């Protein structure tokens, strides 16, 4: 009797084997999760302050500008920059960001106004008003600094939200910057922070492959 039941159980077990197509799909999902996890690890590894030497040039990367002023994430970047500039008031600052369809002015202009309103000297600000992505932020900022004859011997300090800095550092290197330091602004707007930590690993792959 027990032998018969064992055969039934064995047959039932065999009947529950996964379809090969399902196995392949599950394997792909697992592989995708592992790759995403590795990329997220890279993003998180760059999400901190890393200042080397005494950079004399700061680049603040743009973000959404509203009719009433900088978005929360952009304000986070600007406030982080202002904290550093309190002790380094003579730095040359590039504010980098063009104007989107739903923005009242260029992000660069909005950032320059915010810095000036909080006491930073306008004559130390260079406006880069044409960029619409991080690669353009870096390449156009490099062009402006070269045209202005700014000495980059001490390196450059890039300011953005933490999730953005791994990619920003990579693209800054491609734009010709050396001795790259970073300041990681917080991301006070929680929904945006969660969205960006999902988006940024994918953006890192896109920029690695296409932004050259």
KEKE-3310 file (N, C-alpha, C; in steps of 0.2 Angstrom, whole numbers, plus 5000, padded with zeros to 4 digits):
npx = (5004:5010:5020:5012:5007:5018:5022:5012:5014:5026:5024:5015:5024:5033:5024:5023:5034:5043:5039:5050:5051:5046:5056:5066:5062:5061:5074:5080:5073:5079:5093:5092:5088:5100:5109:5104:5105:5119:5122:5115:5122:5134:5129:5125:5138:5144:5137:5141:5150:5165:5179:5194:5209:5211:5199:5195:5185:5168:5154:5137:5124:5110:5092:5074:5065:5053:5039:5039:5052:5067:5065:5062:5072:5082:5084:5090:5102:5107:5108:5117:5128:5129:5133:5146:5152:5151:5163:5172:5172:5178:5177:5175:5160:5150:5134:5124:5112:5099:5084:5068:5053:5043:5047:5050:5062:5079:5087:5100:5099:5089:5096:5108:5101:5096:5108:5114:5104:5106:5118:5130:5143:5138:5147:5156:5150:5147:5136:5129:5119:5113:5112:5104:5105:5115:5127:5129:5129:5141:5150:5147:5150:5163:5168:5164:5172:5185:5184:5183:5196:5198:5208:5210:5219:5218:5208:5190:5174:5160:5142:5128:5113:5115:5112:5115:5129:5138:5137:5138:5152:5158:5155:5160:5174:5174:5172:5184:5188:5199:5205:5193:5181:5167:5151:5138:5122:5107:5092:5077:5064:5055:5047:5053:5066:5065:5061:5071:5082:5078:5078:5091:5101:5098:5100:5113:5119:5114:5121:5134:5136:5131:5134:5145)
npy = (4994:5006:5007:5009:5022:5030:5029:5037:5049:5052:5053:5064:5074:5075:5080:5093:5099:5114:5122:5123:5136:5144:5142:5148:5162:5165:5164:5174:5185:5184:5186:5199:5206:5204:5211:5224:5226:5226:5238:5247:5247:5253:5266:5270:5269:5281:5291:5302:5315:5319:5327:5332:5339:5356:5362:5375:5378:5376:5366:5366:5356:5357:5356:5353:5369:5380:5391:5398:5396:5387:5369:5356:5347:5354:5365:5358:5355:5368:5373:5365:5368:5381:5380:5375:5386:5396:5395:5396:5408:5413:5405:5400:5398:5387:5387:5375:5372:5371:5377:5370:5364:5367:5376:5392:5400:5398:5385:5388:5402:5403:5396:5405:5416:5412:5409:5421:5429:5423:5428:5425:5431:5438:5440:5430:5419:5409:5406:5392:5389:5380:5366:5350:5338:5327:5324:5334:5345:5343:5344:5356:5365:5363:5369:5382:5386:5384:5394:5405:5406:5400:5393:5376:5368:5364:5356:5351:5354:5345:5347:5339:5329:5315:5302:5305:5307:5297:5294:5307:5310:5301:5306:5318:5315:5311:5323:5329:5334:5333:5327:5326:5331:5329:5334:5329:5332:5331:5322:5329:5327:5314:5305:5308:5305:5291:5287:5291:5283:5271:5274:5279:5268:5263:5274:5275:5265:5268:5281:5276:5269:5277:5291:5300)
npz = (5000:5004:4994:4983:4986:4987:4973:4968:4974:4969:4955:4955:4960:4949:4940:4943:4939:4933:4918:4904:4897:4907:4917:4910:4909:4923:4926:4919:4925:4938:4934:4929:4941:4949:4941:4941:4955:4957:4949:4956:4968:4963:4961:4974:4980:4976:4982:4991:5000:4993:4994:4987:4989:4985:4977:4966:4958:4956:4950:4948:4946:4936:4939:4940:4937:4944:4943:4954:4959:4963:4962:4975:4975:4967:4975:4986:4981:4979:4992:4998:4991:4995:5008:5008:5001:5010:5017:5007:4998:4987:4976:4959:4951:4942:4935:4929:4917:4905:4898:4900:4892:4901:4910:4917:4915:4911:4920:4924:4926:4936:4946:4948:4952:4965:4972:4972:4979:4992:4996:4988:4977:4962:4952:4952:4946:4933:4920:4912:4900:4890:4891:4892:4898:4908:4902:4893:4903:4908:4897:4891:4902:4903:4892:4893:4904:4899:4889:4897:4903:4915:4928:4930:4938:4951:4951:4950:4958:4960:4962:4966:4969:4979:4973:4960:4958:4954:4941:4936:4939:4931:4918:4919:4919:4906:4899:4900:4913:4927:4943:4951:4962:4974:4980:4990:4989:4999:4997:4998:4995:4996:4987:4975:4977:4979:4966:4958:4963:4957:4944:4941:4941:4928:4920:4921:4914:4901:4900:4900:4889:4878:4880:4874)
capx = (5000:5014:5023:5008:5006:5025:5022:5007:5017:5032:5021:5012:5030:5035:5019:5024:5040:5042:5039:5056:5050:5045:5062:5071:5059:5063:5082:5081:5071:5084:5099:5090:5088:5107:5113:5101:5108:5126:5122:5112:5128:5138:5126:5126:5145:5146:5132:5144:5155:5172:5183:5201:5213:5207:5196:5194:5179:5162:5149:5131:5120:5103:5086:5068:5064:5046:5038:5040:5059:5070:5061:5065:5079:5087:5086:5094:5109:5110:5109:5123:5133:5130:5136:5153:5154:5152:5170:5176:5168:5181:5177:5171:5154:5146:5128:5123:5106:5095:5077:5064:5047:5038:5051:5049:5068:5084:5089:5106:5097:5086:5101:5112:5097:5096:5114:5115:5099:5109:5124:5136:5144:5136:5153:5160:5145:5146:5130:5129:5111:5111:5112:5097:5106:5121:5133:5129:5131:5149:5154:5146:5153:5170:5169:5163:5178:5190:5184:5184:5202:5199:5213:5207:5224:5216:5202:5183:5170:5153:5137:5121:5110:5119:5111:5117:5136:5142:5136:5141:5159:5160:5154:5165:5180:5174:5172:5191:5190:5203:5204:5186:5178:5159:5147:5132:5116:5102:5086:5072:5058:5055:5045:5058:5072:5064:5060:5078:5086:5076:5080:5098:5105:5097:5103:5121:5120:5113:5127:5141:5136:5130:5136:5153)
capy = (5000:5012:5008:5013:5029:5033:5030:5042:5055:5054:5055:5070:5078:5075:5084:5100:5102:5120:5122:5126:5143:5148:5142:5153:5168:5166:5165:5181:5189:5184:5189:5206:5208:5204:5216:5230:5227:5228:5245:5251:5247:5258:5272:5271:5270:5288:5296:5305:5320:5317:5333:5331:5345:5363:5364:5382:5378:5372:5365:5364:5353:5359:5352:5357:5375:5381:5398:5401:5395:5380:5363:5354:5344:5359:5369:5354:5356:5374:5374:5361:5372:5387:5378:5375:5392:5400:5395:5396:5413:5416:5400:5401:5393:5386:5384:5372:5369:5375:5379:5365:5367:5369:5380:5399:5402:5393:5382:5391:5408:5402:5395:5410:5421:5409:5410:5429:5431:5421:5431:5424:5436:5436:5441:5423:5414:5408:5403:5388:5389:5376:5359:5347:5332:5327:5324:5341:5349:5343:5346:5364:5368:5363:5374:5389:5387:5385:5401:5411:5405:5398:5388:5370:5364:5361:5351:5354:5351:5344:5347:5336:5325:5309:5297:5307:5308:5292:5296:5314:5309:5297:5310:5324:5313:5311:5330:5331:5336:5329:5329:5327:5330:5329:5336:5325:5335:5327:5322:5330:5325:5307:5302:5309:5301:5284:5287:5292:5277:5266:5277:5281:5263:5262:5280:5274:5261:5272:5285:5273:5266:5282:5298:5301)
capz = (5000:5004:4988:4978:4988:4985:4966:4966:4976:4964:4949:4957:4960:4942:4936:4945:4936:4929:4911:4902:4896:4914:4920:4907:4911:4930:4926:4916:4930:4943:4932:4929:4948:4951:4937:4944:4962:4956:4947:4962:4972:4960:4962:4981:4981:4974:4985:4997:4999:4992:4992:4987:4988:4986:4971:4965:4953:4957:4945:4951:4940:4936:4940:4938:4940:4944:4942:4961:4961:4962:4964:4981:4974:4965:4981:4990:4978:4980:4999:4999:4988:4999:5014:5006:4998:5015:5019:5000:4994:4981:4971:4953:4951:4935:4936:4923:4915:4900:4899:4898:4890:4907:4915:4916:4913:4911:4926:4926:4928:4943:4951:4949:4956:4971:4975:4974:4985:4998:4997:4985:4973:4955:4947:4953:4944:4926:4918:4906:4899:4885:4892:4894:4901:4912:4898:4891:4908:4909:4891:4890:4907:4902:4886:4896:4909:4895:4886:4902:4905:4922:4930:4933:4941:4958:4950:4950:4963:4957:4967:4964:4974:4980:4968:4953:4957:4951:4934:4935:4940:4925:4913:4920:4916:4898:4897:4901:4919:4931:4950:4952:4969:4974:4986:4989:4992:5001:4992:5004:4992:4996:4981:4969:4979:4977:4959:4955:4964:4953:4937:4940:4938:4921:4917:4922:4908:4895:4899:4899:4882:4873:4881:4873)
cpx = (5004:5018:5019:5007:5012:5025:5018:5011:5023:5029:5018:5018:5032:5030:5020:5030:5039:5043:5046:5056:5049:5052:5067:5068:5062:5071:5083:5079:5077:5091:5098:5091:5096:5110:5110:5104:5115:5126:5120:5118:5133:5135:5127:5133:5147:5142:5135:5148:5162:5176:5190:5205:5209:5205:5194:5188:5174:5157:5143:5127:5113:5098:5080:5067:5057:5045:5040:5048:5061:5065:5065:5072:5084:5089:5090:5101:5112:5112:5116:5129:5135:5134:5144:5156:5155:5160:5175:5173:5171:5181:5173:5166:5151:5140:5125:5116:5102:5088:5072:5057:5042:5042:5051:5056:5073:5086:5095:5104:5094:5091:5106:5108:5097:5102:5116:5110:5102:5116:5130:5136:5142:5142:5157:5155:5146:5140:5131:5121:5109:5110:5105:5098:5113:5127:5134:5131:5138:5152:5153:5150:5160:5172:5169:5170:5184:5190:5185:5192:5203:5204:5210:5213:5222:5210:5195:5179:5163:5148:5131:5119:5114:5118:5114:5125:5140:5142:5139:5149:5162:5160:5159:5172:5180:5174:5179:5193:5194:5203:5197:5184:5170:5157:5140:5126:5111:5096:5079:5065:5058:5053:5050:5064:5071:5064:5067:5083:5084:5078:5087:5102:5104:5100:5111:5123:5120:5119:5133:5141:5135:5132:5143:5154)
cpy = (5006:5013:5011:5020:5033:5034:5036:5049:5057:5056:5062:5076:5080:5080:5091:5103:5108:5119:5126:5133:5147:5148:5148:5160:5170:5167:5172:5186:5190:5187:5197:5209:5209:5210:5223:5231:5229:5236:5249:5252:5253:5265:5274:5273:5277:5293:5299:5310:5317:5323:5331:5337:5351:5365:5372:5383:5373:5372:5363:5362:5355:5354:5356:5364:5377:5389:5402:5400:5388:5374:5361:5351:5349:5363:5365:5355:5363:5376:5370:5365:5378:5386:5378:5382:5397:5401:5395:5402:5415:5410:5403:5396:5393:5383:5382:5369:5374:5376:5373:5368:5370:5373:5387:5402:5397:5391:5386:5398:5408:5400:5401:5415:5418:5410:5417:5431:5428:5423:5430:5429:5434:5436:5434:5418:5414:5404:5399:5386:5385:5369:5356:5340:5332:5328:5331:5346:5349:5346:5354:5368:5369:5368:5381:5391:5388:5392:5406:5410:5403:5392:5382:5365:5361:5357:5355:5350:5351:5343:5344:5332:5318:5304:5299:5307:5303:5293:5302:5314:5306:5302:5316:5322:5313:5318:5333:5334:5331:5331:5331:5326:5331:5331:5333:5329:5330:5327:5323:5327:5318:5303:5302:5305:5294:5283:5287:5286:5271:5268:5277:5275:5262:5268:5279:5270:5264:5277:5282:5271:5272:5289:5299:5307)
cpz = (5000:4998:4983:4980:4986:4977:4964:4968:4971:4957:4950:4957:4953:4938:4938:4943:4932:4922:4909:4901:4902:4917:4917:4909:4919:4930:4924:4921:4936:4941:4932:4936:4950:4948:4940:4951:4961:4954:4952:4967:4970:4962:4969:4983:4980:4978:4992:4996:4998:4989:4992:4985:4989:4980:4971:4961:4955:4952:4949:4945:4941:4937:4939:4942:4939:4944:4949:4963:4960:4965:4971:4980:4971:4971:4986:4988:4980:4987:5001:4997:4992:5005:5013:5004:5004:5017:5013:4996:4988:4975:4964:4952:4945:4937:4929:4922:4911:4903:4896:4896:4895:4912:4913:4913:4913:4919:4929:4929:4935:4948:4953:4954:4964:4975:4977:4979:4991:4999:4993:4979:4965:4951:4948:4949:4936:4924:4911:4905:4893:4886:4894:4897:4905:4908:4895:4896:4909:4903:4890:4895:4906:4897:4889:4901:4905:4892:4891:4905:4912:4923:4933:4937:4947:4957:4951:4955:4960:4962:4963:4970:4974:4975:4961:4952:4954:4944:4932:4935:4933:4919:4913:4917:4909:4895:4898:4908:4923:4938:4952:4959:4968:4980:4985:4993:4994:4996:4997:5001:4991:4990:4975:4971:4977:4970:4956:4957:4960:4946:4936:4938:4931:4917:4916:4916:4902:4894:4897:4892:4877:4874:4880:4868)
residu = (UNK:UNK:UNK:UNK:UNK:UNK:UNK:UNK:UNK:UNK:UNK:UNK:UNK:UNK:UNK:UNK:UNK:UNK:UNK:UNK:UNK:UNK:UNK:UNK:UNK:UNK:UNK:UNK:UNK:UNK:UNK:UNK:UNK:UNK:UNK:UNK:UNK:UNK:UNK:UNK:UNK:UNK:UNK:UNK:UNK:UNK:UNK:UNK:UNK:UNK:UNK:UNK:UNK:UNK:UNK:UNK:UNK:UNK:UNK:UNK:UNK:UNK:UNK:UNK:UNK:UNK:UNK:UNK:UNK:UNK:UNK:UNK:UNK:UNK:UNK:UNK:UNK:UNK:UNK:UNK:UNK:UNK:UNK:UNK:UNK:UNK:UNK:UNK:UNK:UNK:UNK:UNK:UNK:UNK:UNK:UNK:UNK:UNK:UNK:UNK:UNK:UNK:UNK:UNK:UNK:UNK:UNK:UNK:UNK:UNK:UNK:UNK:UNK:UNK:UNK:UNK:UNK:UNK:UNK:UNK:UNK:UNK:UNK:UNK:UNK:UNK:UNK:UNK:UNK:UNK:UNK:UNK:UNK:UNK:UNK:UNK:UNK:UNK:UNK:UNK:UNK:UNK:UNK:UNK:UNK:UNK:UNK:UNK:UNK:UNK:UNK:UNK:UNK:UNK:UNK:UNK:UNK:UNK:UNK:UNK:UNK:UNK:UNK:UNK:UNK:UNK:UNK:UNK:UNK:UNK:UNK:UNK:UNK:UNK:UNK:UNK:UNK:UNK:UNK:UNK:UNK:UNK:UNK:UNK:UNK:UNK:UNK:UNK:UNK:UNK:UNK:UNK:UNK:UNK:UNK:UNK:UNK:UNK:UNK:UNK:UNK:UNK:UNK:UNK:UNK:UNK:UNK:UNK:UNK:UNK:UNK:UNK)
# end
